[in-house]
Amino acid sequence: MRYIGLMLTRMVLTRFIAILLGISIFVITLKTLASVDDILELKNHNLMALLQYAGLLLPSTIATFISISTLLAILLTLSELSYRSEMVAIWASGTSPLAVMVVLIPLSILLGGLNFLVNDKAIPLTEPILQEWGIGDYGSKKLKISEKDPIWMRAGDDILRAEASNPSATRLQGVAIFRRDETGHLTEQILAESAELIKDRWKLKNVIIYYRQNLAPSKLDTLIYSGDMHPAAAGARSGAPEEMSLAGLRYFIQNSGFGIRPAHVYETWWHKRITLLFSAWLMIVICVPLSTKFRRGGGIGVMFAIGVLLGFIFFIFDGISLTLGELGVLSPWMAAWTPLLVFFGIGITATLRAETVT
C-alpha cells in the first residue's frame, strides 16, 4: 500500500505542478504584455520591472488556479491509470477506495497547506505593492484606497476623518469630527490638530468647536472624546478580506470592521481561509470513487467530465455561499463550511457504495 501511495503522490504532484505553472505563466504573460507600456513608464523603462510585476502577480494567480489544478491533476492521474488498466490491478489487490484516500492524506496536507500559505502569507505581501503601482486592474483600487488618503470612521452617529496617522493608528493628525443627532442632522463640528489614544479614549489637542446655532466657536487646548473610534492600522485600510492574513482578519473582527465593512464579512473570510487546508482532500474524496466505476479504458472521458463537472459545481456553490455570508444571510461559519461539508458527504457516500462493490 505504501508503494501505491508513493506512486499516486508522485503522479499527482508532477501533473499538478505542470498544470498550475502552465496556466499561471500563460495568464501572467498576458497580463504583463497588456500593461507593458504602463509598467515601463512607471519604472523609467527598466525592463526588469516587467519581471518584478510578473512576480508580484504570481501569488494571486496561483491562488486563483490552485484548486482547479489539484482537481485536474487527480483526474488525469486516475484517467491514465484506468486507461492502462492499472486501477483494475489496484482494486483487484484488495485495496479499497477508502485506503487510497488514506494514503493520499500526506499529499492533501501538502497541497492544502500550499493553498493556505499562498492566500494567507503571499497575497497580503504582494497586493499592497500592486495597488501602489496601480497597473491594470489595480488602477481602480488605487483610486479607491491609499495609505496616504484621509481616514474615515464612524462612531455611533458621528462621522470622523483624519488626514494621517502613525502606523499603529494610535495618533492621528488633522482630525475632524462631525457630530450628528439621531435624525442625521449636523449639530457640531470639532476640528483638532491631533488626537492620541489613551486608555480607549481620544485626547484631542488644539481644538475648535463649531455649533449649528451660529454660536461663537469654542477653542480648547485639549478635549477628551469618548466615542468608539478605532481606525485601522496602516497597511490594513483597504478592508479587502481576500487580501488579508488570518491575523489581519482577526484584527478587523475584534474592531467591528473599523466601519469599512460589517464584522461578519471578516468572520466569513476567516472561516473560509481555514477551509483552504482541506481543499485538496476534498478533491481527492470527490475523484477517487469515480475511478471504481470506470476501471478500464472505456468511459475514461465520461469519468473525467463528471469529475470536472462536480468540481465546478462545488466552486459555484462555494462562491454563492461565500456571497451569502458576506451579505449576512448565512452565519459566517455556515457560509464557509457548508459547501465543503456537503461535498464531503457526497464523496464519502460514493466511497461507501464503492466499498460494497469492490
C-alpha positions as CSV (number, residue, x, y, z in Angstrom):
1,M,0.0,0.0,0.0
2,R,2.9,2.3,0.7
3,Y,4.2,1.9,-2.8
4,I,0.8,2.6,-4.3
5,G,0.6,5.8,-2.2
6,L,4.1,7.0,-3.3
7,M,3.2,6.2,-7.0
8,L,0.0,8.1,-6.8
9,T,1.5,11.0,-4.9
10,R,4.4,11.4,-7.4
11,M,2.0,11.2,-10.4
12,V,-0.4,13.8,-9.0
13,L,2.3,16.2,-7.9
14,T,4.1,16.2,-11.3
15,R,0.8,16.9,-13.1
16,F,-0.3,19.4,-10.5
17,I,3.0,21.4,-11.0
18,A,2.8,21.2,-14.8
19,I,-0.9,22.4,-14.9
20,L,-0.5,25.1,-12.3
21,L,2.7,26.6,-13.7
22,G,1.4,26.3,-17.3
23,I,-1.8,28.2,-16.5
24,S,-0.1,30.7,-14.3
25,I,2.6,31.6,-16.7
26,F,0.1,31.9,-19.5
27,V,-2.2,34.3,-17.5
28,I,0.7,36.3,-16.1
29,T,2.3,36.7,-19.5
30,L,-1.0,38.0,-21.0
31,K,-1.5,40.5,-18.1
32,T,2.1,41.7,-18.3
33,L,2.0,42.2,-22.1
34,A,-1.3,44.0,-21.8
35,S,0.2,46.5,-19.4
36,V,3.8,46.7,-20.7
37,D,3.6,50.4,-21.6
38,D,2.3,51.4,-18.2
39,I,4.9,49.3,-16.4
40,L,7.8,50.7,-18.3
41,E,6.5,54.3,-18.0
42,L,6.1,53.9,-14.2
43,K,9.6,52.4,-13.7
44,N,11.5,54.6,-16.1
45,H,11.7,52.0,-18.9
46,N,13.5,49.5,-16.7
47,L,12.9,46.1,-18.3
48,M,13.5,44.3,-15.0
49,A,10.2,45.9,-13.9
50,L,8.4,43.5,-16.2
51,L,9.8,40.5,-14.3
52,Q,9.1,42.2,-11.0
53,Y,5.4,42.8,-12.0
54,A,5.1,39.2,-13.2
55,G,6.5,38.0,-9.8
56,L,4.0,40.2,-7.9
57,L,1.1,38.7,-9.9
58,L,2.3,35.1,-9.2
59,P,0.6,34.6,-5.7
60,S,-2.8,35.9,-6.7
61,T,-2.7,33.9,-9.9
62,I,-1.7,30.7,-8.1
63,A,-4.4,31.3,-5.6
64,T,-7.0,31.5,-8.4
65,F,-6.0,28.3,-10.1
66,I,-4.6,26.1,-7.4
67,S,-7.8,24.3,-6.6
68,I,-8.8,23.6,-10.2
69,S,-5.2,22.4,-10.9
70,T,-5.5,20.0,-8.0
71,L,-8.7,18.6,-9.4
72,L,-7.3,18.2,-12.9
73,A,-4.1,16.6,-11.7
74,I,-6.0,14.0,-9.7
75,L,-8.4,13.3,-12.6
76,L,-5.6,13.0,-15.1
77,T,-3.7,10.6,-12.8
78,L,-6.8,8.3,-12.3
79,S,-7.7,8.5,-16.0
80,E,-4.2,7.4,-17.1
81,L,-4.1,4.6,-14.6
82,S,-7.6,3.5,-15.7
83,Y,-6.5,3.6,-19.4
84,R,-3.6,1.3,-18.7
85,S,-5.9,-0.9,-16.6
86,E,-3.6,-0.3,-13.5
87,M,-6.7,0.8,-11.5
88,V,-8.0,-2.7,-12.1
89,A,-4.9,-4.2,-10.6
90,I,-5.1,-1.8,-7.6
91,W,-8.7,-2.8,-6.8
92,A,-8.1,-6.5,-7.6
93,S,-5.3,-6.5,-5.0
94,G,-7.9,-5.8,-2.3
95,T,-7.2,-2.1,-2.0
96,S,-10.3,-0.2,-1.2
97,P,-11.1,3.4,-2.3
98,L,-11.0,4.5,1.3
99,A,-7.5,3.0,1.6
100,V,-6.4,5.0,-1.4
101,M,-7.8,8.2,0.2
102,V,-5.9,7.5,3.4
103,V,-2.5,7.0,1.6
104,L,-3.1,10.3,-0.2
105,I,-3.6,12.3,3.1
106,P,0.1,13.5,3.1
107,L,-0.5,14.8,-0.5
108,S,-3.7,16.6,0.6
109,I,-1.8,18.2,3.6
110,L,0.9,19.4,1.2
111,L,-1.4,20.9,-1.4
112,G,-3.9,22.2,1.2
113,G,-1.1,23.8,3.1
114,L,0.3,25.4,-0.1
115,N,-3.2,26.8,-0.8
116,F,-3.4,28.2,2.7
117,L,0.1,29.7,2.7
118,V,-0.3,31.4,-0.7
119,N,-3.6,33.0,0.4
120,D,-2.6,33.8,4.0
121,K,1.1,34.9,3.6
122,A,2.0,35.7,0.0
123,I,-1.1,37.6,-1.2
124,P,-1.1,40.1,1.8
125,L,2.5,40.9,0.9
126,T,2.1,41.5,-2.8
127,E,-1.3,43.1,-3.1
128,P,-0.4,46.4,-1.4
129,I,2.6,46.8,-3.8
130,L,0.4,46.1,-6.8
131,Q,-2.2,48.6,-5.6
132,E,0.6,51.2,-5.2
133,W,1.7,50.5,-8.7
134,G,-1.9,51.0,-9.9
135,I,-1.3,49.0,-13.1
136,G,-4.1,47.2,-15.0
137,D,-7.0,46.0,-12.7
138,Y,-5.2,47.7,-9.7
139,G,-5.7,51.1,-11.2
140,S,-9.2,51.3,-9.9
141,K,-8.2,50.0,-6.5
142,K,-5.5,52.7,-6.2
143,L,-8.2,55.3,-6.8
144,K,-10.4,53.8,-4.0
145,I,-7.9,53.4,-1.2
146,S,-4.4,54.5,-0.3
147,E,-2.5,54.8,2.9
148,K,-2.0,58.4,2.1
149,D,-5.7,59.1,1.7
150,P,-7.8,60.6,4.6
151,I,-9.1,58.0,7.1
152,W,-12.8,57.9,7.5
153,M,-14.5,56.4,10.5
154,R,-17.9,56.2,12.2
155,A,-18.6,56.2,15.9
156,G,-22.3,56.0,16.7
157,D,-24.0,58.8,14.8
158,D,-20.7,60.7,14.5
159,I,-18.6,60.8,11.3
160,L,-14.9,61.2,11.8
161,R,-12.0,62.0,9.4
162,A,-8.2,62.1,10.0
163,E,-5.7,63.3,7.5
164,A,-2.9,61.0,8.6
165,S,-1.9,58.6,11.4
166,N,1.1,56.7,12.8
167,P,1.4,53.0,11.6
168,S,-0.5,51.6,14.6
169,A,-3.2,54.3,14.3
170,T,-2.9,55.4,17.9
171,R,-2.0,59.0,17.0
172,L,-4.0,61.0,14.4
173,Q,-3.3,64.3,12.6
174,G,-5.8,66.7,11.2
175,V,-8.9,65.3,12.9
176,A,-12.5,66.4,12.1
177,I,-15.5,65.1,14.0
178,F,-19.0,65.7,12.6
179,R,-21.4,65.2,15.4
180,R,-25.0,64.4,14.3
181,D,-28.3,63.9,16.1
182,E,-30.5,60.8,15.7
183,T,-32.0,62.2,12.5
184,G,-28.6,62.7,10.9
185,H,-28.5,66.5,11.1
186,L,-25.2,68.1,11.9
187,T,-25.1,69.6,15.4
188,E,-21.3,70.3,15.9
189,Q,-18.1,70.2,14.0
190,I,-15.0,69.5,16.0
191,L,-11.6,70.2,14.5
192,A,-8.4,69.2,16.2
193,E,-4.8,69.4,15.3
194,S,-4.1,66.0,16.6
195,A,-5.5,63.1,18.7
196,E,-3.9,60.4,20.8
197,L,-5.5,57.2,22.0
198,I,-5.1,56.9,25.8
199,K,-6.8,54.0,27.6
200,D,-9.6,53.7,24.9
201,R,-10.3,57.4,25.0
202,W,-9.0,60.0,22.5
203,K,-7.3,63.1,23.7
204,L,-7.7,65.9,21.2
205,K,-5.3,68.9,21.1
206,N,-5.7,72.4,19.8
207,V,-9.5,72.0,19.4
208,I,-12.0,74.3,17.7
209,I,-15.7,73.5,18.0
210,Y,-18.3,75.0,15.6
211,Y,-22.0,74.9,16.6
212,R,-25.2,74.7,14.5
213,Q,-26.9,77.5,16.3
214,N,-24.5,80.1,14.9
215,L,-22.8,80.5,18.3
216,A,-19.3,81.7,18.5
217,P,-16.8,78.8,18.1
218,S,-15.1,77.4,21.2
219,K,-11.3,77.0,21.3
220,L,-9.8,74.4,23.7
221,D,-6.3,73.3,24.3
222,T,-7.5,69.7,24.9
223,L,-10.7,67.7,24.7
224,I,-11.5,64.1,25.6
225,Y,-13.6,62.3,23.0
226,S,-15.1,59.0,24.3
227,G,-16.7,57.9,21.0
228,D,-15.9,54.4,19.8
229,M,-13.4,55.5,17.2
230,H,-11.0,52.7,16.0
231,P,-9.1,53.5,12.8
232,A,-7.3,50.6,11.1
233,A,-3.6,50.4,11.3
234,A,-1.6,51.4,8.2
235,G,-1.4,48.6,5.7
236,A,-4.9,47.3,6.5
237,R,-7.1,50.1,5.4
238,S,-8.3,48.7,2.2
239,G,-10.7,46.5,4.2
240,A,-10.5,43.8,1.4
241,P,-10.8,40.5,3.3
242,E,-9.5,38.4,0.5
243,E,-6.2,40.3,0.7
244,M,-5.7,39.8,4.5
245,S,-4.0,37.2,6.6
246,L,-5.7,35.4,9.4
247,A,-4.2,37.8,11.8
248,G,-5.5,40.8,9.8
249,L,-9.0,39.3,9.6
250,R,-9.0,38.7,13.3
251,Y,-7.8,42.4,13.8
252,F,-10.8,43.6,11.8
253,I,-13.2,41.2,13.6
254,Q,-12.1,42.5,17.0
255,N,-12.6,46.1,15.9
256,S,-16.0,45.6,14.2
257,G,-14.6,46.1,10.8
258,F,-13.5,49.7,11.6
259,G,-16.7,50.8,9.9
260,I,-15.4,49.7,6.5
261,R,-17.5,46.6,6.3
262,P,-19.6,44.7,8.8
263,A,-17.7,42.3,11.1
264,H,-19.5,39.2,9.8
265,V,-17.8,39.8,6.4
266,Y,-14.4,39.3,8.0
267,E,-15.7,36.4,10.1
268,T,-16.9,34.7,7.0
269,W,-13.5,35.1,5.3
270,W,-11.7,33.9,8.5
271,H,-13.6,30.6,8.3
272,K,-13.1,30.4,4.6
273,R,-9.4,30.7,5.0
274,I,-9.3,27.8,7.4
275,T,-11.3,25.6,4.9
276,L,-8.4,26.0,2.3
277,L,-6.4,23.5,4.4
278,F,-9.0,20.8,3.4
279,S,-9.4,21.9,-0.3
280,A,-7.1,19.2,-1.7
281,W,-8.5,16.5,0.5
282,L,-12.0,17.3,-0.9
283,M,-10.8,17.0,-4.5
284,I,-9.4,13.5,-3.6
285,V,-12.7,12.5,-1.9
286,I,-14.7,13.6,-5.0
287,C,-12.4,11.9,-7.6
288,V,-11.3,8.6,-6.1
289,P,-14.9,7.0,-6.1
290,L,-15.2,7.7,-9.8
291,S,-12.3,5.5,-10.6
292,T,-14.1,2.5,-9.2
293,K,-16.9,2.9,-11.8
294,F,-14.6,3.4,-14.8
295,R,-11.9,0.8,-14.3
296,R,-10.8,0.2,-17.8
297,G,-10.1,2.2,-20.9
298,G,-13.7,2.6,-21.8
299,G,-15.6,5.6,-20.3
300,I,-12.5,7.5,-19.2
301,G,-13.7,10.6,-20.9
302,V,-17.0,10.3,-19.0
303,M,-15.2,9.9,-15.7
304,F,-13.1,13.0,-16.4
305,A,-16.1,15.0,-17.4
306,I,-18.1,14.0,-14.3
307,G,-15.1,14.9,-12.1
308,V,-14.7,18.3,-13.7
309,L,-18.5,18.9,-13.5
310,L,-18.5,18.1,-9.8
311,G,-15.6,20.3,-9.2
312,F,-17.1,23.3,-11.0
313,I,-20.5,22.8,-9.2
314,F,-18.5,22.9,-5.9
315,F,-16.7,26.1,-6.9
316,I,-20.0,27.8,-7.9
317,F,-21.8,26.6,-4.7
318,D,-18.8,27.8,-2.7
319,G,-18.9,31.2,-4.3
320,I,-22.6,31.6,-3.8
321,S,-22.4,30.5,-0.1
322,L,-19.5,32.9,0.5
323,T,-21.5,35.8,-1.0
324,L,-24.5,34.9,1.2
325,G,-22.1,35.0,4.2
326,E,-20.8,38.4,3.2
327,L,-24.4,39.7,2.9
328,G,-25.3,38.3,6.3
329,V,-27.9,35.9,5.0
330,L,-25.9,32.9,6.4
331,S,-23.9,32.8,9.5
332,P,-20.1,33.1,8.8
333,W,-19.2,29.5,9.8
334,M,-22.2,28.1,7.8
335,A,-21.3,30.1,4.7
336,A,-17.7,28.9,4.7
337,W,-18.1,25.3,5.8
338,T,-21.4,24.2,4.2
339,P,-20.1,23.6,0.6
340,L,-17.1,21.7,2.0
341,L,-19.3,19.5,4.3
342,V,-21.9,18.9,1.6
343,F,-19.4,17.7,-1.0
344,F,-17.5,15.7,1.6
345,G,-20.8,14.0,2.4
346,I,-21.3,13.3,-1.3
347,G,-17.8,11.9,-1.7
348,I,-18.0,9.7,1.4
349,T,-21.4,8.3,0.4
350,A,-20.0,7.4,-3.1
351,T,-16.9,5.8,-1.4
352,L,-19.0,3.7,0.9
353,R,-21.1,2.5,-2.0
354,A,-17.9,1.7,-4.0
355,E,-16.6,-0.2,-1.0
356,T,-19.6,-2.6,-1.2
357,V,-18.9,-3.2,-4.9
358,T,-15.1,-3.5,-4.9
